[in-house]
Amino acid sequence: MLGCGGLGSLLIFALLEITGADVYIHDHNDYKVDQLRSLYPDRIKAPMAGQRFQLIFEATGASRGFRQACDLLDKCSRLVVLSRYHADEPFIPERLPWKQPEIILCHLNGDSIHMADAAALLADNWSTQHDNLLSFHSLEDINNVFANYGKIKSNKKIITHEQL
């Protein structure tokens, strides 16, 4: 898993709660990885140099994340791209066709038929410890949140119009 923002963190949560598998995660913000590792210390791993994967979820939102995911792919593997790129469109790396990956591009974070299952998963497995992944900010503080986005130590920043 590349990217531990809001979408990446929720996907990691789902993978850990639904499967018995360990999850290898990376984010350029170490505190996001640390937050998740504190919740699942025995199941979250860091990719090792030279390690390749059969399945990668890319949720960085940056073309460098896509390129990194392509580098980490094993031959005949699968890459699921959840990111939406804007001004920073990724290019196809030269050696990617040699790896023969299946690349799946998700649009608008999936399909609504799974929302009820996702809500049930959150309701059944979310704990107060998971709340540390989130930070809540008032609408009046929105300019400050965006000005200091990288300094706010949470995986997902939530702006609310309600008084906090």
N, C-alpha and C positions, 0 to 999 in steps of 0.2 A: 504494500500500500504506500503510495507516494502522496503526501499531503494530509495533514491532520487538522485542517480547519473544521468548519461546521459539518460539511457533507462528509469529508473523510473520517472525522471522529464518529459520526453516526454509523457509517459503514463498518468501521472497525468494531464498534459496539455490537452491531448485528452479527458480524462474522464470529466474534468471540462468544456471543450468547447462543448462537444457533449451531455452531460447529464445535468440535473438540480440538480443532487445529490451532497451532500457534500462528501468530500473524507477525510478519516482518513489516516494520513501518519505518518511514523516513519523512522528516520535514526539516526544512532549513532553520526553523525555530525550535531549538532543543526543548524549550519549556513545554511546547505542545506534546512532544513525544513523552517527556517526563510526566506530564499530567496523566496520560493514558497508561504509562508503565506503572504508575503508583496504584492504579485500579486493578491492573492485571499483571503483577510483577513476574509471574512464572510463564506467561503466555505471549508476551510481547517481546519480540526479538529485533535486533538491529541487523540489517544486511551486512555481510562480511565482504571484503574486497574480493572481486572475482566471482562472487556468487551469482547464479542465474536462476530465474524463476519460470515456472510453467504458466502462472496466472499473476497478472499485475493489474491493480486498480490504480488509475492515475487521477488524482483530484487536486492537483497543485494550482490549477488556473494559470499556469505559465508555460510557455513553450519549452523552457529549460527542463521542466518536469516531464514533458512528453519525451524529450531527447533522453533524459535519464532513464525513463521507463523502457525505451527502446534498447538502450545499452544493457539493461538488466534482464531482458528477455532471453530465454533459452530458445533453442531451435524448435519450431512447430509448436509454439506456445500461444497464449491468449493475452491480449491487452484490452482492458475495458477503460475507455476514456470518459471520465465524468466531468472533466474540465470544460469550461467555455472560454475560448480564447477571443480576445478582442483585437487590439492593435498589435499583438505579439503572436501572430500566427506561426505555428511550428512548421518546419520543413520535414520531408521524409529523409531520414539518414541514409547515406549511400549503401551501407551494408544491411539495411533492414530487409530487403527482399530475399537475401540469402537465408535469413532466419525463418522465413515463411510463416509469419505470425498471422493469427486471426485477430483483427482489430475491430472492436465493437465501440461505436460512438453512441453514447446515451444523450438523448435530447430531453431537456426539461426534467431531469432527475427521475425518469422512469414513467410508469404508467399508473393511473389512479386506481386500478383494481387491486393494487398491493398496499394502498394506504391504510386500510383497516388492519391488515396483518402487521404493518409497521407500527401502528398506534398500539396494538395489543402487545407487541414485543417490548416497546418502551414502557407501557404500563406495568407489565409483569416483571421486568428485569432492571429498570432504572432505580438507582438508590440515591440517597442524599449525598453519597460520596461522588457520584457522577455529576452532581451540581457544580463541582469545582471546574468542570470543563466550560462552563458558561459564565458570562458576565452580563449584567443588566445595566442599562444606562437610560436616563430620561431623554426624551426628545429634545428638551432644552439644551442638553449637553452634546448633541450630535456633532457639532463642529469640533469640539474637543476630542471626541472619540475618533473621528477620522484623522485629525491632525496627529494623534498619538497612537494610531492603530497598532503598529508593531510593538509598542511598549506595553500595551495592555495584556496582561498575562492570563489569557483565556483562549480556548480553541474556537469559541464562537462568541461574538459580541452581539447582544440583542438590544435593539433600541425600542423603547416602549413609550407610549403616550401617557401611561398611567404614572401617578406620583410614586416614587420609590421610597 
